Each structure stands twice: as C-alpha cells, then as structure tokens.
C-alpha cells in the first residue's frame, strides 16, 4: 500500500472518530449505548483522549477502549474522578490513575472491575478507599501511595491474591492496617 493511501486512511479514521465523539457528546441518544454496538472496531486506548471525567464512551470507540494487554493508563490527566465509562470495562486487568487530582475516594463502581490485577491510584489527593475495592478478588498489586488516606476499610483484608500493597506517604490508621495485615499474611506491605 502506498504511503499516501495509508495517510489518507488514517486521516479518515481520525475524522470519523472525532465526528463520533461530537455526536455522542451533543446527542447521546442518537448513538447506541455501551455494549450495543456489534462492529469489530479497533481495541486500543489513548488516555490523552480523555478530556471530561463524565464523557460517555463505548468499548468500540477509537481512543476509548482497552488495549490488547487489558491495560488502561489514565495517569497524568489531571482527573478529579475516574471517568464513569471505565467501570464498564470489566475486562481490565490493569488500571493506572496515578498522578491525577483524584479527591475523596474512588467511586464505589470500582468493584465492577472483577478482573483487575493491578490498581495504581498513587500520587493523588484521595482521603479514603471504598470498601468495594475488597471485591477485587484477582487484585495482586494495590498502590495507594502518596495520597491523604486517613482510614482503610477492613474489606481490603478480603484481597487474598494481593501480593503488594503500597501505602507509603499516607496518614492511615495503624489500627486499620493491623486488622488488614492479620488477614493478609502473605502480602508485602510498603509503608515508608
């Protein structure tokens, strides 16, 4: 295929994606809901395409689906909360929302990501962790370092496959941590 043909095709794909986002943002009822589209569109994620935390998306959109490796990297996007469409990406195995402006706690819908193995929410301004994180039974790495956590839910003790929990740079309750550590004797806790 000639270079010009490839460039034209890429330009056309980008134009269609931009048009789709415009229509979906301005007229959301005009397009199918998440999971209703049956085409075989591309499966890649471009975190730079996330401009609005509430932006609707569907897994067939160019720029808003999960990579082949089932990884979604939304780090360094100045997000104040995790975009709602992320919680419909139940095939995710790694979610990186580090180095953003997340406050409060991650939304409780995080519990829907049952295949998650790595959750990196480090370097934000979160003050809490939702109990629903304890439902992520496949989770192996939980990085909550460098936030403003003061308490930890007991449900974190349900993460029986957890290998590493990084809590450094927080002012969590030692009592909360002791209860969780007792339930997870095989987990490496990073505290400093």
N, C-alpha and C positions, 0 to 999 in steps of 0.2 A: 504494500500500500504506500502511496506517495505521501511525503511529508505534508503537503498542502491538504490532502484528504483527511489525514489524521487531525491536523489543526482545526479544520472545518468541523469535523465530527465532535471534537472536544468543545469547541465554541457552542455548537448546537446543544449539546448535553447541558452545559452550564446555563444557557439561556432557558431551557426547559425547566431546570431546577429552580432558577430564580423566579420564573413565572409561577411555578407550583407554590413556592413559599409565599409569594404575594397573594395569590388567590386563597391559599389556606389561611393566611393571616387576616385578610379583609373579609372573606366569605367562607368561613369554616364549614358551613352546612353544604357547600357546593361540592366538596370532595369526600371520599369515603373515610370512615372512622378508622382508627388504628386496628389492624388485623383484618380488615375487609378487603383490602386490595390483594389481587392474586397474581400480579405480574412477577417476573423474576429479575427485579432491578438489582443494581449493584449493592454490595454489602460492605461498605466502608464507613468509617466515622471520621469526621473532621471537626474537632472541638471548636475551631475558630468560627464555625458557622453558628454557634450558639450565642445569640445576642440578647435574648429575653428568657428569663428563667421559666416563664409560663408558656413559651412558644410551643404550640401543638406540633407534633411530629408523628411520623409513622415509619415503621421499620423499612419501608421501601424507598423513602426519600433519599436522594443523593445528598450525602453530608449529614445524615442524622441516624444512621443505622450502625450496628455493631460490626467491628472488623471481624475477619475470618478467625482471628485469635480470641474472639469474645471479650475484647478489651475496649473500654470506653474511657478516654482520657479527657477530662474536662478541667484539668489543672490550669492555673494561671489565667482564669477568665473573669475574675472579679465578680463571681456569682455570690449572691446573698442567700440563695437557697438552691437546692438541686432541682433542675428542670423537671416538671411533672412527667414528661414523656419517658424519662429514664426508668421510671418504675414499671413501665410496660415491657421493658427489655429483659424479660425473665431469663434469657439465655446468657446474660452477662456472667463472666467469671471474674473479671477484674474491673473495679470502678475506682478511678482516681479523681478525686475532687479536691486535691491538696492545693495550697497556695491560692485560696479564694478569699471571700469575705463572708463565709457562712457564719451565721449567728444563731443563738438559741440551740436547738437540737435538730439533727437531720429529721426530715419528715418520717412519720411512722410507716409510710408505704415502703420504706426500705426493706421491710420484712417480706415483700413480694419477690425479692431477688434471691430466690432459694438456691440458685446455682453459684452464687458469689463465693469465690475463694479468697479474694484479696479486696479489702476496702481500705483505701488511703484517704483519710479526711484530715490529714495533718496540716499544720500551719494555716489555721482559720481562727475565728473568734467564737467557736462553739462553747456554750456553757453547760450543755447536757448531751446525753446519749439516750435515744429512745429504747425502751425495753424490747422493741421489735427486732433490734439487732441480734438479740438472743435467739431468734428464729432462723438465723442463717446457719443452718446445721453443717454446711460444707465449708464454712469460713476457716481459712488457715492462717491468714495474716490480717490483723486489725491495727492500723496505725492511726492513733488519735493524738499524736504528739503535738506539742506547741499550740494548744488551744487554751481555753479558760475553764476547763472542766472542774467542777467542784464536787460532783457526785457521780457515782457509777451504778447503773441498775444491776440488781442481783442476777437478772436474766443473762448477763454476759457469762455467767457460770455454766450455761447450757451449751456453750460452744465447744463441744467435746473434740472436734477436729482441729481446734485452734493450736497453732504451733508458736506464733509470736504475737504478743500484744504490746504495742509501744504506747506508753502513757507519759513519757518524759515531757517536761515543760508544762505540767498542769498542777493544779492545787486540789486534787481529788481527795476524798475522804479515805484515810487509812483503814477505817473500819469496813467501808465498802470493798476496798481492794482485798482485804484479808478474807472476806467471805468468798470472793470470786476465785482467789488463788487456791483456796481449800478445795474448790470444786474442779479446778484445772491444774492438777499437779504436774502434768507433762508439758505445760505451756511455758515458753520463755517470756518473762515479763521484762520489758525495758523501761526503767523508771527514772534514769538520770540522763 
